[in-house]
Amino acid sequence: MTTKKAKTELVQITASPIPPWHQSTEFTTSCPVFYVESVIKGNKMPGGMESARGNEVHRTAAAITAYCALKKVPMDLIAFDNLSKGAGPVAAKILSGMRESFSVDWQHLVATELPMSLDENFQPTDVVEAIDGICTDSGKPAHYSGVLDALYGFRDELRAGITDYKSHPRPFDPAETLQAKTYTVFVLAHFPWVQTVTFTLTFVRYKNLTRSVTYTRQDLPMLIDAIKSNRERQISIHVDYDAGKEMQAVAGGHCIYCPMLANATCPIAAWNPAMQLTPEQRLNFNLFYSQFSKANNKAMKEHVQETGRDIRLTDFNGKAYTYGPVPSESEVYPLFKATADGVETDGNRLVMPVVDLLSDYAYAAPEDSAWLGKIQISSTSIKSYLKTKRRAVLDLACDDVVEKVTKVKLAVSRPLETLPDEVTDEDEEEEF
């Protein structure tokens, strides 16, 4: 009798292809379920007005930057208007404000819309023709990729500058982003002579609003570690998905772009704050709570003011809360030394204690004096004195040296007569 051997078949597991890490990967990997659905399965939400707005702004910025470099001029308004024609209503509004302060350092421009890639060992790969010959192409698969909006080179200073245009309503610090670290590594890997890289975010909605962070070649190990850890997170999601593991859903700002938001198929839809109310409902509640809070606070203030007694409340856990005056002490540094009838003088000069101390330090430690240029007098404290008829001449003179700083607040507009993303009169607001 012949015994048949049982057949043993190898089960072939096809691993999901891992795309290179790029700017949006940090966003999509915030939630493994979101990443699987949008990247691995390819079920991405179609681009909307926000995507079109960003593309149109970036395209115009790159085109006018290249044009100015070719013509060797910092700006050409006619060319800007021609290149921005056909933009959508939201992008057109941004571009019309952008043209007032947009300037190109054409003498140091290296390239615009410059693709860069690094392999697994952080060596340049897929080197494009624009920078071919500057570095060696490893020829290996790309693990990290990105497109630099504008790259500037300052050979005499061994420095490079990266400009990235953002159309976000809320400015943010580039030091908090992985994009700044990744793009810096791109430049340091492709340009061996560069020792310092300044990454600048230009928020094109606002005039002269930029945020920068500077890294040196000594920071390279730290930068690489930060990038590698995020790449490893991306890889781990693929490994878990291929192994059939249940993916974890994490709620956050990324939910807005998740394809599982529309039909509430998210595994944590019942508990996900992003899926409980529509943005319009949240605005409705905001308006209600805002008015209620104002009326409520007014009533409590009047009660404390008239009775002189704090309002006390003890919750069910025995914790006591009090509403009443809370004194606090703040520190101010007087610009001049006041006297009973004016300010103190020393010969022919006014005595300025803090300024004198800062000046002495600047001369004693010139290598640590850059921060002094960032010290400013608050406009709130000085304008109350300048805005009088007797000081009109001084007020005009100060206007010639004043520096305008753009601050952005998310606020409720009243009334809503313009495009949905415009910020006008402020109601309840949050400063960033």
HUBEL-V412120 format. One record per residue. N is the residue number from 0. PHI is phi as a letter, one per 40 degrees, with the letter a starting at -180 (999 if undefined). Layout:
N & PHI
N & PHI
This chain:
0 & 999
1 & c
2 & c
3 & c
4 & c
5 & c
6 & c
7 & b
8 & b
9 & c
10 & c
11 & c
12 & b
13 & c
14 & c
15 & c
16 & c
17 & c
18 & c
19 & c
20 & c
21 & a
22 & d
23 & c
24 & c
25 & d
26 & c
27 & c
28 & c
29 & d
30 & b
31 & d
32 & c
33 & c
34 & c
35 & c
36 & c
37 & c
38 & b
39 & c
40 & c
41 & g
42 & c
43 & c
44 & c
45 & c
46 & c
47 & b
48 & c
49 & c
50 & c
51 & c
52 & c
53 & c
54 & c
55 & c
56 & c
57 & c
58 & c
59 & c
60 & c
61 & c
62 & c
63 & c
64 & c
65 & c
66 & c
67 & c
68 & c
69 & c
70 & c
71 & g
72 & b
73 & c
74 & a
75 & b
76 & c
77 & c
78 & c
79 & c
80 & c
81 & c
82 & c
83 & c
84 & c
85 & g
86 & c
87 & c
88 & c
89 & c
90 & c
91 & c
92 & c
93 & c
94 & c
95 & c
96 & c
97 & c
98 & c
99 & c
100 & b
101 & c
102 & a
103 & b
104 & c
105 & c
106 & c
107 & b
108 & c
109 & c
110 & a
111 & b
112 & f
113 & c
114 & c
115 & b
116 & a
117 & b
118 & c
119 & c
120 & c
121 & g
122 & b
123 & d
124 & a
125 & f
126 & c
127 & c
128 & c
129 & c
130 & b
131 & c
132 & g
133 & c
134 & a
135 & c
136 & c
137 & c
138 & g
139 & c
140 & c
141 & c
142 & b
143 & b
144 & a
145 & a
146 & b
147 & c
148 & c
149 & a
150 & b
151 & b
152 & b
153 & b
154 & c
155 & c
156 & c
157 & f
158 & b
159 & b
160 & b
161 & b
162 & b
163 & b
164 & c
165 & b
166 & b
167 & c
168 & c
169 & b
170 & c
171 & a
172 & c
173 & c
174 & c
175 & c
176 & b
177 & c
178 & c
179 & c
180 & c
181 & c
182 & c
183 & c
184 & c
185 & d
186 & c
187 & c
188 & c
189 & c
190 & b
191 & d
192 & c
193 & c
194 & b
195 & b
196 & b
197 & b
198 & b
199 & b
200 & c
201 & b
202 & c
203 & c
204 & c
205 & b
206 & c
207 & f
208 & b
209 & b
210 & b
211 & b
212 & a
213 & b
214 & b
215 & b
216 & c
217 & c
218 & c
219 & d
220 & d
221 & c
222 & c
223 & c
224 & c
225 & c
226 & c
227 & c
228 & c
229 & c
230 & c
231 & c
232 & c
233 & c
234 & c
235 & c
236 & c
237 & c
238 & c
239 & c
240 & c
241 & c
242 & c
243 & g
244 & c
245 & c
246 & c
247 & c
248 & c
249 & b
250 & c
251 & i
252 & c
253 & c
254 & d
255 & d
256 & b
257 & c
258 & c
259 & c
260 & c
261 & c
262 & b
263 & f
264 & c
265 & c
266 & d
267 & b
268 & d
269 & c
270 & b
271 & c
272 & d
273 & c
274 & b
275 & c
276 & b
277 & c
278 & d
279 & c
280 & c
281 & c
282 & c
283 & c
284 & c
285 & c
286 & c
287 & c
288 & c
289 & c
290 & c
291 & c
292 & c
293 & c
294 & c
295 & c
296 & c
297 & c
298 & c
299 & c
300 & c
301 & c
302 & c
303 & c
304 & c
305 & c
306 & c
307 & g
308 & b
309 & c
310 & c
311 & b
312 & a
313 & b
314 & c
315 & c
316 & c
317 & g
318 & c
319 & c
320 & b
321 & b
322 & b
323 & a
324 & c
325 & b
326 & c
327 & a
328 & b
329 & b
330 & b
331 & b
332 & b
333 & c
334 & c
335 & b
336 & c
337 & c
338 & b
339 & c
340 & b
341 & i
342 & b
343 & c
344 & b
345 & b
346 & g
347 & b
348 & b
349 & c
350 & c
351 & b
352 & d
353 & c
354 & c
355 & c
356 & c
357 & c
358 & c
359 & c
360 & c
361 & c
362 & c
363 & c
364 & b
365 & c
366 & c
367 & b
368 & b
369 & c
370 & c
371 & c
372 & c
373 & c
374 & c
375 & b
376 & c
377 & c
378 & c
379 & c
380 & c
381 & c
382 & c
383 & c
384 & c
385 & c
386 & c
387 & b
388 & c
389 & c
390 & b
391 & c
392 & c
393 & c
394 & c
395 & c
396 & c
397 & c
398 & c
399 & c
400 & b
401 & c
402 & b
403 & c
404 & b
405 & c
406 & b
407 & b
408 & b
409 & c
410 & a
411 & c
412 & c
413 & a
414 & c
415 & c
416 & b
417 & b
418 & c
419 & d
420 & c
421 & c
422 & b
423 & b
424 & c
425 & c
426 & b
427 & c
428 & a
429 & b
430 & c
431 & b
